[in-house]
């Protein structure tokens, strides 16, 4: 298992609900959360070793949201 941390523009509960089906249906994502109180709207994902940062960035992008690796 690994933890991936991202900066996003997912800044409301409505936006979280928009991406929720993407994350919940992905078998490589174990758990996830978005901290909308943080200035970077941090997305934290616990994932299997098969999920890559680019996979998440591309997945979020399909819904029109910005996402970038926060821990380089």
CORQUIZI-V188953 format. One line per field, one symbol per residue. phi: phi as a letter, one per 40 degrees, with the letter a starting at -180 (. if undefined). psi: psi as a letter, one per 40 degrees, with the letter a starting at -180 (. if undefined). burial: 1 if it has 9 or more other C-alpha atoms within 8 Angstrom, else 0. A space follows every 10 residues. Layout:
# CORQUIZI-V188953
phi = ???
psi = ???
burial = ???
This chain:
# CORQUIZI-V188953
phi = .abbbbcbbc bacccccccd cccccccccc aaabccccdc fccbbcaccc cbdcccdccc cccgbcaacc bc
psi = iihhhihifg eidddddded ddddeheehd iiihgedide ghhhhhiied hidddddddd ddeeiihihd h.
burial = 0001111111 1000110010 0010000111 0101010000 1111111100 1000011011 1000111010 00
